[in-house]
Amino acid sequence: MTCMLFLELSVVHTVAVCASPTDKDLPDKNEYTKEEIVPIEVTHVTDTNKLADQAKRLPPGPTKLPLIGNLHQLGDLPHRSFQHLSDKHGPLMFLQLGSIPTLVISSAGMAREVFKTHDRIFSGRPVLFAAKKLSYNNSTMSFAPFGEYWREIRKLVILEILSARRAQTFQIVREEEVALMIDFIALSLDPVNLSELTLLLTNNIVCRAAFGKKYDGGGGVYDIMCESEELLGGFCIADFFPWMGWLNKLNGLETRLEKNFRKLDELYENVIEEHLDPTRPEPEHEDLVDVLLRLQKDSNQAIGIDNEKIKAVLTVSVLVNR
């Protein structure tokens, strides 16, 4: 199995690890080998000698075109395009995706170097157009910049949300929803679309674990989540050409994103209000919102947890687990 990472240099655009190295982080080397990763810093320089020296240090990669770089070499299935190009240019490959310099790593050994040996150098986070909005200004573990806040929110999520104890708490939820799906299939007289049924199963499990109840198509929650996923995973010109972000106003993406965000925010507001209602029956197990509201009241927390941060954690927890 091939392990593939995409690392943006200096601003970072990646699905796995991001890099924003500084001079003090860079090792004193002028070349790279297959056994190690040499972090590359890409900066805007006017000195032609420095520019030539940086070009020599870049890993191999396909020829790029002016302005768009290597974007034209990515087809409808980008992961296959990356694999095809890496087979030709090696496990450490340089691509220019628009104005974003990017490393593509398709070797398990080199990926290990990124995650372990050079993890601090490659610890930055991309600022993506849709993700910034839907994560409430990058307030989540997935999109927050590396620093004190990121360390504290990561600690909170690991201990309170992703722990083995928490996963076992919702085992009964998973078992009940799977049993309901099997019963539905068994009783159905018509052909069943298993793809849609599996997505609905996942949606029900995640909603019950996060919100304390499932939404059987009511309120358009399923559609809101699907739209959020499309926005997060879709093409946005500002992610590759930051200076062209104004085009999102013309192509309708900004309006579409704002509409989805308002619906998502309204959903979270309603869920939080329901959990704060003093007449709400005492649940058998805490759901994710219960946990976050409890932590919000804990004065011993290293970081303040307001409703915006609760919503941000909910966004990532719900969408990532779908």
C-alpha positions as CSV (number, residue, x, y, z in Angstrom):
1,M,0.0,0.0,0.0
2,T,1.3,3.4,-0.9
3,C,1.4,6.2,1.6
4,M,1.0,9.6,0.0
5,L,1.2,13.0,1.6
6,F,0.9,16.4,0.1
7,L,3.0,19.1,1.8
8,E,2.7,22.8,0.8
9,L,5.9,24.7,1.3
10,S,5.7,28.0,3.2
11,V,1.9,28.2,3.3
12,V,0.9,24.5,3.3
13,H,-1.9,22.9,1.3
14,T,-2.2,19.3,2.2
15,V,-4.6,16.4,3.1
16,A,-2.2,15.0,5.6
17,V,0.7,17.1,6.9
18,C,1.5,20.8,6.3
19,A,4.8,22.6,6.4
20,S,5.7,26.1,7.2
21,P,9.4,25.9,8.0
22,T,11.6,28.7,9.2
23,D,15.3,29.3,8.7
24,K,16.2,28.1,12.2
25,D,14.3,24.8,11.5
26,L,16.1,24.0,8.3
27,P,19.1,21.5,8.6
28,D,22.4,22.7,7.1
29,K,22.2,20.5,3.9
30,N,22.2,21.3,0.3
31,E,20.7,18.1,-1.1
32,Y,18.3,15.4,-0.1
33,T,18.5,11.6,-0.2
34,K,16.0,8.8,-0.2
35,E,16.7,8.1,3.4
36,E,15.9,11.5,4.7
37,I,13.6,14.5,4.1
38,V,15.3,17.9,3.8
39,P,12.7,20.5,4.6
40,I,12.5,23.1,1.8
41,E,11.7,26.8,2.5
42,V,10.2,28.6,-0.4
43,T,10.3,32.4,-0.1
44,H,10.0,35.4,-2.3
45,V,13.5,36.5,-3.2
46,T,15.0,39.0,-5.6
47,D,18.5,37.8,-5.4
48,T,19.0,35.6,-8.4
49,N,21.8,33.6,-6.8
50,K,19.5,32.7,-3.9
51,L,16.8,31.8,-6.3
52,A,19.1,29.5,-8.3
53,D,20.3,27.9,-5.1
54,Q,16.7,27.1,-4.0
55,A,15.9,25.7,-7.4
56,K,18.8,23.3,-7.0
57,R,17.5,22.1,-3.7
58,L,14.0,21.3,-4.9
59,P,13.1,17.6,-5.4
60,P,12.4,16.4,-8.9
61,G,9.0,17.0,-10.5
62,P,7.2,17.4,-13.8
63,T,7.6,20.5,-15.9
64,K,5.2,23.3,-14.9
65,L,3.4,25.9,-16.9
66,P,3.4,29.6,-16.2
67,L,0.7,30.7,-13.6
68,I,-1.1,27.4,-13.2
69,G,2.0,25.3,-12.5
70,N,1.2,21.6,-12.5
71,L,-2.6,21.9,-12.0
72,H,-3.2,20.8,-15.6
73,Q,-1.7,17.4,-14.8
74,L,-4.3,16.6,-12.2
75,G,-7.3,14.7,-13.6
76,D,-10.7,13.8,-12.3
77,L,-9.0,11.4,-9.9
78,P,-6.2,13.5,-8.4
79,H,-4.9,10.7,-6.2
80,R,-4.2,8.6,-9.2
81,S,-2.6,11.5,-11.0
82,F,-0.3,12.0,-8.0
83,Q,0.6,8.2,-8.0
84,H,1.3,8.2,-11.7
85,L,3.6,11.3,-11.4
86,S,5.4,9.9,-8.4
87,D,6.0,6.6,-10.2
88,K,7.9,8.7,-12.8
89,H,9.6,11.3,-10.6
90,G,10.2,9.5,-7.3
91,P,8.8,9.2,-3.8
92,L,9.7,12.8,-3.0
93,M,8.3,15.0,-5.7
94,F,7.8,18.8,-6.1
95,L,4.7,20.2,-7.7
96,Q,3.6,23.8,-8.2
97,L,-0.2,23.8,-7.7
98,G,-1.1,27.3,-8.8
99,S,0.9,29.6,-6.6
100,I,1.3,26.9,-3.9
101,P,4.7,25.0,-3.9
102,T,3.9,21.5,-2.8
103,L,5.8,18.3,-1.8
104,V,4.2,15.0,-2.7
105,I,5.5,12.1,-0.5
106,S,4.5,8.6,-1.6
107,S,6.9,6.5,0.5
108,A,6.1,5.1,3.9
109,G,9.6,5.7,5.0
110,M,9.6,9.3,4.1
111,A,6.1,9.8,5.6
112,R,7.6,8.4,8.8
113,E,10.3,11.0,8.7
114,V,7.7,13.8,8.3
115,F,5.5,12.5,11.2
116,K,8.3,11.7,13.6
117,T,11.8,13.2,12.8
118,H,10.6,16.5,11.3
119,D,7.2,16.7,12.8
120,R,7.7,20.2,14.3
121,I,8.9,21.6,11.0
122,F,5.9,20.2,9.2
123,S,3.4,21.1,11.9
124,G,1.7,24.1,10.2
125,R,-1.9,24.2,9.0
126,P,-3.3,25.4,5.7
127,V,-5.7,28.3,5.7
128,L,-8.4,27.1,3.3
129,F,-11.3,29.2,2.2
130,A,-14.2,26.9,3.1
131,A,-12.5,25.2,6.1
132,K,-11.8,28.6,7.8
133,K,-15.4,29.5,7.7
134,L,-16.9,26.1,8.7
135,S,-14.4,25.6,11.5
136,Y,-15.2,29.0,13.0
137,N,-12.0,30.8,12.0
138,N,-9.8,27.6,12.3
139,S,-10.8,26.9,16.0
140,T,-10.6,23.1,15.6
141,M,-7.8,20.7,16.2
142,S,-7.7,19.9,12.4
143,F,-7.3,23.5,11.2
144,A,-5.9,25.5,14.1
145,P,-2.3,26.8,13.7
146,F,0.3,24.9,15.6
147,G,0.8,26.5,19.0
148,E,-0.5,26.6,22.6
149,Y,-4.1,26.7,21.6
150,W,-3.7,23.7,19.3
151,R,-1.9,21.7,21.9
152,E,-4.6,22.3,24.5
153,I,-7.6,21.6,22.2
154,R,-5.8,18.4,21.0
155,K,-5.4,17.3,24.6
156,L,-9.0,18.0,25.3
157,V,-10.3,16.1,22.3
158,I,-8.0,13.1,22.9
159,L,-8.9,12.8,26.6
160,E,-12.6,13.6,26.5
161,I,-13.8,12.8,23.0
162,L,-11.6,10.2,21.3
163,S,-10.8,8.1,24.3
164,A,-11.4,4.3,24.4
165,R,-13.9,4.8,27.3
166,R,-15.9,7.3,25.2
167,A,-16.0,5.0,22.2
168,Q,-17.2,2.1,24.4
169,T,-20.0,4.4,25.8
170,F,-21.5,4.6,22.4
171,Q,-21.2,0.9,21.5
172,I,-24.9,0.3,22.3
173,V,-25.7,3.2,19.8
174,R,-23.8,1.5,17.0
175,E,-25.3,-1.9,17.7
176,E,-28.9,-0.5,17.7
177,E,-28.4,1.4,14.5
178,V,-26.8,-1.5,12.7
179,A,-29.7,-3.8,13.9
180,L,-32.2,-1.2,12.6
181,M,-30.5,-1.1,9.2
182,I,-30.4,-4.9,8.9
183,D,-34.1,-5.1,9.8
184,F,-34.9,-2.5,7.2
185,I,-33.1,-4.5,4.5
186,A,-34.8,-7.7,5.6
187,L,-38.3,-6.2,5.4
188,S,-37.8,-4.3,2.2
189,L,-39.6,-5.7,-0.9
190,D,-37.7,-3.4,-3.3
191,P,-34.0,-3.2,-4.2
192,V,-32.0,-1.4,-1.6
193,N,-29.4,1.2,-2.3
194,L,-26.7,0.1,0.1
195,S,-24.5,3.2,-0.5
196,E,-27.2,5.5,0.6
197,L,-28.2,3.2,3.5
198,T,-24.7,3.1,4.8
199,L,-24.4,6.9,4.7
200,L,-27.6,7.2,6.6
201,L,-26.4,4.6,9.1
202,T,-23.2,6.6,9.7
203,N,-25.2,9.8,9.9
204,N,-27.6,8.4,12.5
205,I,-24.7,7.0,14.7
206,V,-22.8,10.3,14.5
207,C,-25.8,12.4,15.3
208,R,-26.8,10.3,18.3
209,A,-23.2,10.4,19.6
210,A,-22.8,14.1,19.1
211,F,-26.3,15.6,19.6
212,G,-28.0,12.9,21.6
213,K,-30.6,12.1,19.0
214,K,-30.8,11.2,15.3
215,Y,-32.4,13.2,12.5
216,D,-34.3,10.9,10.2
217,G,-34.2,13.3,7.3
218,G,-36.1,15.8,9.3
219,G,-34.8,19.4,9.3
220,G,-32.6,18.8,6.4
221,V,-29.7,17.9,8.7
222,Y,-28.4,15.2,6.3
223,D,-28.4,17.6,3.4
224,I,-26.6,20.3,5.4
225,M,-23.9,17.8,6.3
226,C,-23.5,16.6,2.7
227,E,-23.3,20.2,1.5
228,S,-20.6,21.0,4.1
229,E,-18.6,17.9,3.0
230,E,-18.8,19.1,-0.6
231,L,-17.6,22.6,0.2
232,L,-14.7,21.3,2.3
233,G,-13.6,18.8,-0.4
234,G,-14.4,20.8,-3.5
235,F,-12.2,23.0,-5.7
236,C,-11.7,26.6,-4.5
237,I,-9.6,28.9,-6.6
238,A,-8.5,30.8,-3.5
239,D,-6.8,27.7,-2.1
240,F,-4.4,27.7,-5.1
241,F,-4.4,31.4,-6.0
242,P,-5.0,33.3,-2.7
243,W,-4.8,36.6,-4.5
244,M,-7.8,35.6,-6.7
245,G,-10.2,35.0,-3.7
246,W,-12.4,37.8,-5.0
247,L,-13.6,35.4,-7.7
248,N,-15.5,33.4,-5.1
249,K,-18.0,36.3,-5.0
250,L,-18.6,36.0,-8.7
251,N,-18.8,32.2,-9.1
252,G,-21.3,31.8,-6.3
253,L,-19.0,29.9,-3.9
254,E,-19.0,32.5,-1.2
255,T,-22.8,32.8,-1.2
256,R,-23.2,29.0,-1.1
257,L,-20.7,28.8,1.8
258,E,-22.4,31.5,3.8
259,K,-25.8,29.8,3.3
260,N,-24.5,26.5,4.4
261,F,-22.7,28.0,7.4
262,R,-25.9,29.8,8.6
263,K,-27.8,26.5,8.5
264,L,-25.1,24.7,10.3
265,D,-24.8,27.4,12.9
266,E,-28.6,27.4,13.4
267,L,-28.5,23.6,13.9
268,Y,-25.8,23.9,16.6
269,E,-27.6,26.8,18.4
270,N,-30.8,24.7,18.6
271,V,-28.9,21.6,19.9
272,I,-27.0,23.7,22.5
273,E,-30.3,25.3,23.7
274,E,-31.9,21.9,24.0
275,H,-29.0,20.6,26.1
276,L,-29.2,23.7,28.4
277,D,-32.9,23.3,28.9
278,P,-33.4,22.6,32.6
279,T,-36.5,20.4,31.8
280,R,-34.5,18.1,29.6
281,P,-34.5,14.5,30.9
282,E,-31.2,13.3,32.4
283,P,-29.5,11.2,29.6
284,E,-28.2,7.8,30.3
285,H,-24.8,8.7,28.8
286,E,-23.2,12.1,28.0
287,D,-23.2,12.9,24.3
288,L,-20.5,15.2,22.7
289,V,-22.5,18.4,23.4
290,D,-22.9,17.4,27.1
291,V,-19.1,16.8,27.4
292,L,-18.3,20.2,25.8
293,L,-20.8,22.1,27.9
294,R,-19.4,20.4,31.0
295,L,-15.9,21.5,30.0
296,Q,-17.1,25.0,29.3
297,K,-18.1,25.3,33.0
298,D,-14.8,23.9,34.2
299,S,-12.7,26.9,35.4
300,N,-9.5,24.7,35.5
301,Q,-9.4,24.4,31.7
302,A,-6.3,25.9,30.2
303,I,-8.3,27.5,27.4
304,G,-11.7,29.1,27.5
305,I,-14.4,27.2,25.7
306,D,-17.1,29.4,24.4
307,N,-20.1,28.4,22.2
308,E,-18.1,29.2,19.0
309,K,-15.4,26.7,19.9
310,I,-18.1,24.1,20.8
311,K,-19.6,24.5,17.4
312,A,-16.2,24.2,15.7
313,V,-15.4,20.9,17.5
314,L,-18.9,19.7,16.5
315,T,-18.3,20.5,12.9
316,V,-15.1,18.5,12.7
317,S,-16.3,15.6,14.9
318,V,-19.5,15.2,12.8
319,L,-18.0,15.6,9.4
320,V,-14.8,13.6,9.9
321,N,-16.7,10.6,11.4
322,R,-19.3,10.5,8.6
